[in-house]
């Protein structure tokens, strides 16, 4: 029962995260195209910055819940690496596809566009398809080389800790040393000033 609830939570997190990611990417592209005044470079830069910021926030939020794959290719690679159980691969992919569809519809609804819209551009040149081939491998590579212990709390090096502890011990024992030195100096002055008393003691 616990495993089923855990899988449902992961699948729901993938669905919501993928939907929000697509809404950010498509929505920022539409907004940038409307506000850039025909400047494609500015629109592309705004879309890129919004995508990077949105993706970072979504990974931080949904990463602890489902791993924040948001991509069937990433989930497949995680399964091959043994980090995602095989039985969870298909639910992950289904949630990501449904989430992407919902995210696109949400972006269209926010900007008063038709919910379902077919592209009217014919893209037959090889250059149009090539940029769409490298993002999935690059995304998979970033997940593969990411260190899982990168978020461990930072602790100072051993030498720094030892130095700090020595300083702390010195600061704690400094009043005692000063008091001992003062007592020794007073005793020496008393012996010089009153030699008879010093002989008696």
C-alpha positions as CSV (number, residue, x, y, z in Angstrom):
1,X,0.0,0.0,0.0
2,X,2.8,2.4,0.9
3,X,4.6,1.6,-2.4
4,X,1.5,2.3,-4.4
5,X,0.9,5.6,-2.6
6,X,4.6,6.5,-3.2
7,X,4.3,5.8,-6.9
8,X,1.1,7.8,-7.2
9,X,2.9,10.8,-5.5
10,X,5.8,10.5,-7.9
11,X,3.6,10.2,-11.0
12,X,1.5,13.2,-9.9
13,X,4.6,15.3,-9.3
14,X,5.9,14.4,-12.8
15,X,2.6,15.3,-14.3
16,X,2.4,18.7,-12.5
17,X,6.0,19.5,-13.0
18,X,6.0,18.7,-16.7
19,X,2.8,20.8,-17.2
20,X,4.3,23.8,-15.4
21,X,7.5,23.5,-17.4
22,X,5.7,23.4,-20.8
23,X,3.5,26.3,-19.6
24,X,6.6,28.3,-18.8
25,X,8.4,27.5,-22.0
26,X,5.4,28.1,-24.3
27,X,4.0,31.0,-22.3
28,X,7.3,32.9,-22.1
29,X,7.8,32.4,-25.9
30,X,4.4,33.8,-26.7
31,X,4.8,36.7,-24.3
32,X,8.3,37.4,-25.6
33,X,7.1,37.4,-29.3
34,X,4.4,39.9,-28.4
35,X,6.6,42.3,-26.4
36,X,9.8,42.1,-28.5
37,X,8.4,44.2,-31.3
38,X,9.7,41.9,-34.0
39,X,13.2,41.5,-32.5
40,X,13.7,37.8,-32.7
41,X,17.0,38.0,-30.7
42,X,15.4,39.7,-27.8
43,X,12.4,37.3,-27.9
44,X,14.8,34.3,-27.9
45,X,16.8,35.6,-25.0
46,X,13.7,36.3,-22.9
47,X,12.4,32.8,-23.6
48,X,15.7,31.2,-22.7
49,X,16.1,33.1,-19.4
50,X,12.5,32.3,-18.4
51,X,13.0,28.6,-19.3
52,X,16.2,28.4,-17.3
53,X,14.7,30.1,-14.3
54,X,11.5,28.1,-14.4
55,X,13.4,24.8,-14.9
56,X,15.6,25.5,-11.9
57,X,12.7,26.2,-9.6
58,X,10.8,23.2,-10.8
59,X,13.8,20.9,-10.2
60,X,14.2,22.3,-6.7
61,X,10.6,21.8,-5.9
62,X,9.8,18.4,-7.5
63,X,13.3,16.9,-7.4
64,X,12.8,15.4,-3.9
65,X,9.4,14.0,-4.9
66,X,10.0,12.3,-8.2
67,X,13.5,13.2,-9.4
68,X,12.1,16.0,-11.7
69,X,12.7,14.1,-15.0
70,X,10.1,15.9,-17.0
71,X,11.3,14.0,-20.1
72,X,10.7,10.4,-21.2
73,X,14.3,10.2,-22.4
74,X,15.6,11.0,-18.9
75,X,13.3,8.5,-17.3
76,X,14.5,5.8,-19.7
77,X,18.1,6.6,-18.9
78,X,17.4,6.5,-15.2
79,X,15.8,3.1,-15.7
80,X,18.9,1.8,-17.5
81,X,21.1,3.1,-14.7
82,X,19.0,1.3,-12.2
83,X,17.9,4.5,-10.4
84,X,14.3,4.2,-11.6
85,X,12.4,0.8,-11.2
86,X,11.3,-0.7,-14.5
87,X,7.7,-0.9,-13.3
88,X,7.7,2.9,-12.8
89,X,8.9,3.8,-16.3
90,X,5.6,3.6,-18.1
91,X,3.7,5.6,-15.5
92,X,6.4,8.2,-15.6
93,X,6.3,8.5,-19.4
94,X,2.5,8.6,-19.4
95,X,2.4,11.3,-16.8
96,X,5.0,13.4,-18.7
97,X,3.1,13.2,-22.0
98,X,-0.2,14.1,-20.3
99,X,1.5,16.9,-18.4
100,X,3.1,18.3,-21.5
101,X,-0.3,18.4,-23.2
102,X,-1.9,20.1,-20.3
103,X,0.9,22.6,-20.0
104,X,0.6,23.6,-23.7
105,X,-3.2,23.9,-23.3
106,X,-2.7,26.1,-20.2
107,X,-0.3,28.4,-22.0
108,X,-2.7,28.8,-24.9
109,X,-5.6,29.5,-22.5
110,X,-3.6,32.2,-20.7
111,X,-3.0,34.1,-23.9
112,X,-6.5,33.6,-25.4
113,X,-5.3,31.3,-28.1
114,X,-7.1,28.2,-29.5
115,X,-6.6,25.4,-27.0
116,X,-5.9,22.9,-29.8
117,X,-3.8,24.5,-32.6
118,X,-2.0,22.7,-35.4
119,X,1.2,24.1,-36.9
120,X,1.0,25.5,-40.4
121,X,4.7,25.6,-41.0
122,X,6.4,22.9,-43.1
123,X,9.8,22.1,-41.7
124,X,11.7,19.9,-44.2
125,X,15.2,21.3,-43.9
126,X,17.7,19.2,-42.0
127,X,18.8,22.3,-40.1
128,X,15.3,22.5,-38.5
129,X,15.4,19.0,-37.1
130,X,19.0,19.0,-35.9
131,X,18.5,21.4,-33.0
132,X,15.7,19.1,-31.7
133,X,18.0,16.1,-31.5
134,X,20.7,17.2,-29.0
135,X,18.6,18.5,-26.1
136,X,17.4,15.0,-24.9
137,X,21.0,13.5,-24.8
138,X,22.3,16.7,-23.2
139,X,19.6,16.5,-20.5
140,X,20.3,12.8,-19.9
141,X,24.0,13.5,-19.6
142,X,23.4,16.2,-17.0
143,X,21.4,13.8,-14.9
144,X,24.0,11.0,-15.3
145,X,26.9,13.1,-14.2
146,X,25.1,14.9,-11.4
147,X,26.4,14.0,-8.0
148,X,23.6,13.0,-5.6
149,X,25.6,14.2,-2.6
150,X,26.1,17.7,-4.0
151,X,23.7,19.2,-1.6
152,X,25.3,17.9,1.5
153,X,25.9,20.6,4.1
154,X,29.3,22.2,3.8
155,X,31.7,21.7,6.6
156,X,35.0,23.5,6.9
157,X,38.3,21.6,6.2
158,X,40.0,19.8,9.0
159,X,42.8,22.3,9.3
160,X,40.2,25.1,9.7
161,X,38.3,23.3,12.4
162,X,41.5,22.5,14.3
163,X,42.6,26.1,14.0
164,X,39.2,27.3,15.2
165,X,39.3,24.9,18.2
166,X,42.8,26.0,19.1
167,X,41.7,29.6,19.0
168,X,38.7,28.8,21.1
169,X,40.9,27.0,23.7
170,X,43.3,29.9,23.7
171,X,40.5,32.4,24.3
172,X,39.1,30.3,27.1
173,X,42.5,29.8,28.9
174,X,43.8,33.3,28.3
175,X,42.2,34.8,31.5
176,X,43.6,31.9,33.6
177,X,47.1,32.5,32.2
178,X,46.8,36.2,32.9
179,X,45.6,35.6,36.5
180,X,48.5,33.2,37.1
181,X,51.1,35.6,35.7
182,X,49.6,38.4,37.8
183,X,49.8,36.3,40.9
184,X,53.4,35.4,40.2
185,X,54.4,39.0,39.6
186,X,52.7,40.1,42.8
187,X,54.5,37.4,44.8
188,X,57.8,38.4,43.4
189,X,57.3,42.1,44.3
190,X,56.2,41.1,47.8
191,X,59.4,39.1,48.3
192,X,61.5,42.0,47.1
193,X,59.7,44.5,49.2
194,X,59.4,42.4,52.4
195,X,62.2,39.8,52.4
196,X,61.5,39.0,56.0
197,X,58.0,38.0,55.2
198,X,59.1,35.9,52.3
199,X,61.5,34.0,54.5
200,X,58.8,33.3,57.1
201,X,56.5,32.0,54.4
